[in-house]
Amino acid sequence: MGSLISEIPQSEVNATLEVLDRLGVGRDDLKRFRKAGPKLKGEVAKLLKYGFTNGAVIDCDADPFVPEGWKVEEHKQGGQLTFDPSQVEFYLDDGQKGGSSIVGNKLRQRLADKPVLNANVLDYLLANPDLIPDEWKTNEAGNTRYIFFWGTVYRNRGGGLCVRCLYWGGGRWGWGYDWLGSGFNGSSPAAVRAS
């Protein structure tokens, strides 16, 4: 079990042990588990990595993080979201497909009736990067994917409207932003709740 635990951050190991204790899983149960076959151990590893941590609830009604000097122009509340990557879709407007791009202000209008996720989800993922699937790093063409969270639109220090995004760069997950006056292409999907 040593190799299984070495892949999980210590804080998650402690939280998992607390959950197991509450469920009545004791030392003898863990001893039996050590003797189990690789298939069972693999399933338990998945449960430990995704099952318990994915159960965390994101409060999409809470006030979002606001970078210094910025202010929130619009924040669409989204209730309580139990994070599950399979319930997140990457939406591209027709104007973003086939090598084209669409100006952010126009895209914002087209996304008005879509179940876009807000910046609370972005910040939750940044705080829990181990929950972000590797497939999110690049799009089908192998280009870096900039995943935009249109449920929160900001006004930055200069007065321009912008929306924040999640991206993989420099060996880690980070956030960036783009102006609504800029073009959004096929590498810039909107994160929406799966229907």
N, C-alpha and C positions, 0 to 999 in steps of 0.2 A: 504494500500500500504506500510505501515511501515515494515511489515515482508518481503516483496519482496525486498525492498531496503536494509534491514539489511544483506541480503545474498550477496550483491554486494559491492566491495570495493568503497570507496568514490570517488576515481579518475575516476572510470568507471561511477558512478552516474553523476558526473559533465560532463563527455564527452557525456553521453547519453542525458542529459538535453540540452547541446549545439546542438546536432543533432536534437532533437525534436524542438528546437527553430528555427533552420534553415528550418525545414520542415513545419513550421507554426502551430505546435501543441501548443495551449495555455492553460491557466488556466482553461477555461471552458471545454476544451476537457479532461483534467485530472480529473476534477470533475465528468464528465460523466463516465470516466473509473472506478472511485472508486465505482460506483454503478453497474458496470458490474458483470456478473456471474463468478464463479471460473474457468470455462473452458477458457474464454477469457483472464482472468488474468494469467492463466497458460501459454497460448501461448505467451502472451506479455513477461512474465518472461523468457521464452526460448529465445525469440528474444533479450531481453536485455543482457542475459548472453552469448549467442553464436552468434547471428546474427550480432551485431555491432562489437564485438571484433574479430570474425573470419574473418572479412573483412580486417584485417591488412595484409599488404604485407611484406613478408620477402625477402630481397635482397640477394639471394643465390650467386650472383656474387661478393659481397663485400669480402674484406679480412676477414678471420675468426679471432676469438679471439685466441690468442696464450698464453698459460700459461708461466709464467716466466721461462726462461732457456730452453724453447722448441723452435722448429722451424717447419714450415710447410714443409713437404716432398711432399705432393700432395694435391691439392684442386680443385675438380671438380666443376666448376661453374654450377649453375642450374637455372639461370634466376630469374624472379620474381615469388614468390610462395605465393598465398593467402592461408593461413593456414586453413585447414578443416580436422579434424581428420579422417573423412571417406575416405579421399584421401591418407591416409598413410597406407601401408601394412607392415606387419612384415614377412620378407623373411627368410626362413631357407633352407639352402642347404641340399641336401640328406645326406651329411656327418654329419649333426647336428641332424638328426632325430633318433628316436628309441634308445635313450640313448647314442648315439655316439657323438663324437666331432671331429672337424677338425682344423688343425693348421691354425692360422690366415693368414700366408703368402699364403697358398694354397686357403683359402677362398677369400682372396683379388683378386686373379687371377680369380676365378669363378664369382666374383661380377663385374668384369670389364665391362660387357655389360648390367648391371642392372641399373635402374634409382635410384641409391642410393642417399639419402639426405645427405647434408654436415653439418658441425658443426654449421653453421649459424642458422639452424633450431633448433638444440639442444639448443643453447644459447638464441634464441627467446623464446623457451618453458620454460627455466629456469627463464627468466624474466617475463613470463606470466603463472605461474603454474596453474592458474584457468582454462586454456584452455585445460589442459591435462586430457583426460578421465580417470576415475577410473579404467576402464578395462585394462589400460596399466600397472598397478602396478604388476600384476602377470600373468603367463601363464595359460594354460588350466589345468596344474597339480597343480596349486596353488603356484608355486615357483616364487620368485622375478624375474621379467623380466628386463634384462639389454639390452636396446635398443641401438644398435650401429649405428653411423652415419659415414659410410664408405666413404662418399664423401670427407672427410678431413682426411688425414693420417699425423701424426706428427712424429718428431724425438725428443725424450726427452733428458734431460740433460746427461744421460748415453750413448746416441747415439743409443738407441733401437727404432725401429719403433713401434708406438702404435696408437690406435684409441679410441676416446672418446665415452662414452655411457651415457644414461639417465636412472636413476633408482629411485625407491621409497624406502626410508629407514629412520628410526628414525622419522617417521611422516612428512616427507617432501621429495620433489623432489631434487635430486642432480645429480652430474656427477662424473663419474669415468673413468677409461681407462683400457685397457688390451694390453699386448704386442702382436705383430703379431706372435711371436714364441709360444704363448700359445694356448691352445685348446679352441674352441668356441663351446658350446653345444646348446641344445634346449632351454635354457633360455637366449640365446644371439642372438636374431634375428637382421637382418639389417633392418633399416627403409628405405623403398623405396616408390616412388610415385606409387599410384595405377594406373593400366593401363585401 
